[in-house]
Amino acid sequence: MVPDLDPPTKRQHWHRTPGAATGSEECRPLGKGFRNPCIESYALGPSVYQLGPLSLLVIGIVAVHCMGILVKCAHHLCRRLNKPFLDYGDTVMYGLECNPSAWVRSHSHWGRRIVDFFLIVTQLGFCCVYFVFLADNFKQVIEAANGTTTNCHNNETVVLVPTMDSRLYMLVFLPFLVLLTFIRNLRILSIFSLLANVSMLVSLVTIYQFIVQSIPDPSHLPLVAPWKTYPLFFGTAIFAFEGIGVVLPLENKMKDSQKFPFILYFGMAIVTALYISLGSLGYLQFGASIKGSITLNLPNCWLYQSVKLLYSIGIFFTYALQFYVAAEIVIPIIESRVPERCKMVVDLCVRTAMVCITCVLAILIPRLDLVISLVGSVSSSALALIIPPLLEVTTYYGEGMSPLTIIKDALISILGFVGFVVGTYESLCELIQPSHGEISTNSTSAFL
């Protein structure tokens, strides 16, 4: 779950650390993780779980290993430079300064800029997903309100009352999210984080108790999805595990940083178990027609309608936390170019513009699976898989490295780069020309 944050030092990157989603009847279930209490509630889906929990486990292990690489390199550079702390961008920048190439050393500042760029893309991508999640869940709750009962066990079909398009729901949420992002104090935002975590915990327990009941016979479900869907799965899975931006700031805030490796691996083991179990059970319970958020598959009774609302409340408040990272990178750059008396106005205008951008992107791409897969492939793969192994080679090569370590780092970076290229390509192709024809991502039919 999103930690209660103290005000970080300048340019420390706090990360959402929200799963993935799918788009409609053809979409896939998303797991629940403890990065951001919202996105982890999405279903990683058939493309994830039909291809096997083993694939998700392997990607999780590799992603966590890369987190360990980043921590190790940061410690090494801190000792070498006699600095108390380095964030992700600083670590990459100083790591490039260790490179034997004079050209690379002279352009080491681009390391920080690249990390900042991908952090901005990732965080604003999370915010786009939040818009879609809020719209889809509120739309379903409102349309099914006339058929909502207290009986959660009868398989009754609810006649939905059509309302406005989900994109209009996004516009309704827009002014409220703009006002929320005007809060710049992390201590205040941490209170919202606590509320979001509590709502996520209650919702998660409720969802688990539902999906483990009366699981249908899985023999009719396909064992493996088409391999063409694997690139979309890759982007979704990397998006789910991409919490590397928060690793170093969290370690810096610990009283005993020596315990951080244990906490990191233990915490990520819990996250991985939650992803695999919730996603797999959700797929077994709802089948191949599972929707982009596991909450959209819950029965239309008041208990599970309240779960959808609780998740939506958690996502609403968490939006500001995810937005905070991108704002802390972008706004200081713009403020440095304006007079002091105009900085407050510029700050509010930039925040408003950034929220509007995420809303527009969500309206243009209202499919959760494609938004998450695209963001995961483009930016999360770079932050989580490509950069850390290259950083290790750059940092330690001059001091002597085992050939096996170099080969291992090369293979991980190649995996990340292939996933980046193929995942981005498949996401864009699916966006331009859906493989199953026109897909209504805002379908509100629910399984009762």
Salt bridges, closest charged atoms under 4 A:
ASP6 OD1 - ARG187 NH1 3.64
GLU26 OE1 - HIS436 NE2 3.97
GLU40 OE2 - ARG35 NE 2.86
ASP87 OD1 - ARG112 NH2 2.85
ASP90 OD1 - ARG112 NH2 2.34
ASP116 OD2 - ARG11 NH2 2.32
ASP116 OD1 - HIS13 NE2 3.13
ASP116 OD1 - ARG112 NH1 3.78
GLU143 OE2 - LYS139 NZ 2.73
ASP165 OD1 - ARG167 NH1 3.21
GLU242 OE1 - HIS15 NE2 3.14
GLU251 OE2 - HIS75 NE2 2.46
GLU340 OE1 - LYS343 NZ 3.09
ASP347 OD2 - ARG184 NH1 3.63
ASP347 OD1 - ARG351 NE 2.67
ASP369 OD2 - ARG28 NH2 3.40
ASP369 OD2 - ARG367 NH2 2.63
GLU392 OE2 - LYS72 NZ 2.50
GLU392 OE1 - LYS408 NZ 3.27
GLU399 OE2 - HIS76 NE2 2.85
GLU399 OE2 - ARG80 NH2 2.25
ASP409 OD1 - LYS408 NZ 2.85
GLU426 OE1 - LYS228 NZ 3.28
GLU430 OE2 - ARG367 NH1 3.46
